[in-house]
Amino acid sequence: MERQEQVRKLGHSALPAIVLLCLSSLAIAQDATKAQREAKSEGKAVNVLWSNPADIRSSDLFYGPGGKKHQPHTTFTFVEEDLNGTNPKFDVRDENGVKWRVKLGPEARPETAASRLLWAVGYSANEDYFVPDLRVEHMQRLKRGQKLVAPDGSMHDVRLKRYSKYEKKVGEWAWQQNPFTGTRELNGLRVMMALMNNWDLKDMNNSVFLDATGKDDDPELQYTVTDLGASFGSTGMGFPIRNSKGNLIAYSRSKFILKVSDKYVDFNVPSAPSPVYIVDPKEFRLRLHLRWIGRHIPRADARWIGQLLSQLSENQIRDAFRAAGYSQDQVEGFTEVVRRRIAELQRL
């Protein structure tokens, strides 16, 4: 009923775009299903969205899912530029042959912090590290973000994502159509996106990885939100867009919960984009369509993820933001908002 109402409000002019969105979601789901079949042909594959964290209270949110052992500390050599997405990115290799993806711009800090909170409560997350100063050898001229790179190949405030040799991306997954639809785990992930104000919830930001790290175990198909850069800012795509990501003022002033009924809760993320983006009708309608992700979530499922988050200490939450290179005042500010939102979830 909610989606029917959204369609009615958008009007007949939006119907072609909505049809295209549905077809796109179906195609993505079919790709993921194909990936599952291919993985199962090699051995029984297990779909994984969430794994029960062994001991949340002992999780190290400063180093995150990669731990201290995997933190970057070697020399890097340029490999190639990646032109996907909206932020400048390129790949490098370190002296040990490990491949990393460098992301420049305003998403580096919030993405690093977001990956740690997701990982702490059991969701798959990238091994992200924030690096204040990085120098890349044999650096090539970039088509995007060149102004952020000095002539000697040095740059500041970047995120490095470590690639695992045991993981292979086999597709994307859609919020509307996936093996976990209607489950507590998927609903918990929707709540996490709202808690962090991650409003950029396009399906293309979700990846399915074939993970065969365990020699004696069945391979896993891990469903991951792989782009978390639009977090800890406004509730939707604001203007200018750089202020919508990692912005403490916008984050602290934003409303978290919109409405609570006997069984369901509506969150404010993602919200409608700034009216200025109506100049791009296709993008504007897409953002309006995404609002359902934060709505009509069972209260019990929202309370469940709140109970997991409540096991994090104040210092652990601080560590997630310290790892992202925020100033001490910003660390305290972000930590306070996150703690307040966790308390709201516990009261549901």
C-alpha positions, -999 to 999 in steps of 0.1 A, spaced: 0 0 0 28 24 8 45 19 -25 12 23 -43 7 56 -26 42 67 -36 34 59 -72 1 79 -70 19 109 -56 46 109 -82 20 111 -109 18 95 -144 49 113 -156 70 92 -132 56 58 -143 82 52 -171 110 59 -146 95 36 -120 91 8 -146 127 12 -155 137 10 -118 117 -22 -113 133 -37 -144 167 -27 -132 161 -42 -98 149 -74 -114 180 -76 -136 203 -71 -106 185 -98 -87 188 -121 -117 226 -114 -118 229 -123 -82 209 -155 -87 232 -164 -116 262 -158 -94 247 -181 -68 242 -209 -94 278 -205 -106 291 -206 -70 270 -237 -62 284 -255 -93 318 -253 -77 304 -263 -43 275 -255 -20 274 -218 -15 258 -202 15 241 -168 13 253 -145 41 241 -111 51 247 -111 88 268 -133 111 264 -134 149 293 -113 163 313 -133 189 319 -105 214 308 -70 205 323 -56 237 358 -66 227 356 -55 190 384 -31 180 366 -3 162 398 17 157 413 -9 133 380 -23 122 374 -55 102 409 -57 88 425 -53 122 459 -38 130 476 -65 110 462 -53 77 466 -16 82 485 1 53 520 10 61 541 3 30 549 20 -3 523 22 -31 525 21 -69 497 33 -92 478 7 -111 447 22 -128 419 47 -123 383 37 -116 357 60 -132 327 44 -116 306 63 -90 308 100 -83 341 102 -62 376 100 -76 391 66 -71 421 46 -83 439 13 -75 474 9 -62 496 -21 -51 518 -21 -21 553 -36 -19 538 -70 -9 516 -71 -39 484 -64 -21 459 -43 -41 442 -13 -25 415 12 -38 422 48 -29 392 71 -26 396 109 -25 372 135 -14 346 140 13 335 104 15 369 91 29 362 99 66 325 89 69 330 57 50 358 46 73 337 52 104 306 36 89 324 4 80 334 -1 116 299 2 131 284 -22 105 311 -47 111 308 -45 149 272 -57 149 277 -85 124 274 -72 89 300 -77 62 321 -45 56 352 -35 36 386 -33 52 388 5 51 415 26 66 418 64 67 452 77 58 460 114 64 490 115 41 497 92 12 523 92 -16 519 70 -47 548 61 -69 545 64 -107 513 83 -102 494 90 -134 472 120 -143 437 114 -131 406 123 -151 388 130 -118 403 145 -87 437 155 -102 436 188 -82 438 167 -51 471 152 -61 504 170 -57 531 168 -85 551 143 -64 522 119 -62 512 128 -26 477 135 -14 459 140 19 429 126 37 422 94 17 405 61 23 423 29 14 402 -2 9 421 -35 10 413 -62 -15 413 -98 -3 427 -125 -26 400 -148 -13 371 -126 -24 356 -121 -59 328 -98 -67 302 -118 -86 273 -93 -88 251 -67 -72 220 -71 -50 188 -51 -48 171 -38 -17 137 -49 -29 146 -84 -42 172 -105 -25 173 -138 -5 168 -120 28 137 -100 21 115 -97 52 141 -111 76 152 -95 108 187 -92 95 178 -72 64 155 -50 85 184 -44 109 206 -34 80 179 -9 69 180 5 105 218 8 104 215 29 72 191 52 90 213 54 122 243 65 101 223 88 78 235 68 48 211 82 22 228 70 -10 211 36 -11 212 29 -49 214 -9 -57 246 -3 -75 262 4 -41 255 -32 -30 278 -60 -39 278 -98 -37 312 -114 -30 322 -150 -34 343 -157 -3 362 -190 -2 386 -183 27 377 -215 45 392 -246 29 369 -270 47 338 -249 47 313 -242 19 320 -210 0 299 -180 10 281 -154 -10 284 -123 11 259 -96 6 275 -62 14 268 -25 13 301 -15 -3 296 23 -6 290 40 27 305 74 19 272 93 21 269 88 58 269 110 90 256 141 72 221 150 61 192 126 57 191 130 19 210 144 -10 214 180 0 230 210 -17 259 214 -19 263 177 -19 296 178 -1 278 190 30 256 159 30 285 136 40 304 135 72 289 168 84 285 169 121 261 199 121 238 183 96 239 149 113 232 163 148 203 184 137 186 157 116 156 138 128 161 101 133 127 85 138 97 99 119 68 78 132 61 49 155 30 27 155 21 -4 174 41 -27 151 62 -5 128 86 24 128 94 49 101 129 64 99 139 97 82 166 81 61 167 83 32 146 114 28 136 133 -3 165 151 -20 169 189 -20 144 206 -44 173 220 -63 179 185 -78 145 186 -96 165 200 -126 175 163 -130 141 146 -130 155 111 -134 178 114 -104 151 132 -84 125 104 -89 151 78 -81 158 94 -48 121 97 -40 117 60 -47 144 50 -23 125 65 7 107 32 13 139 16 26 137 34 59 99 30 63 76 4 77 103 -16 96 90 -39 124 96 -24 158 109 -57 171 136 -58 144 146 -22 150 148 -29 188 169 -60 180 197 -41 162 195 -15 189 202 -41 215 233 -52 196 245 -16 192 239 -10 230 268 -35 237 293 -10 222 310 12 248 313 49 244 350 45 238 344 19 210 321 44 192 347 71 197 373 48 181 353 44 150 354 82 144 390 85 156 400 60 130 383 82 104 406 111 112 380 135 128 391 161 153 385 155 189 355 178 190 340 160 160 347 126 175 328 136 207 299 152 187 294 122 164 297 98 193 270 116 212 245 115 183 251 78 177 246 70 215 214 90 215 201 72 185 209 38 200 190 48 231 160 57 209 161 22 193 162 6 228 130 24 238 110 11 209 
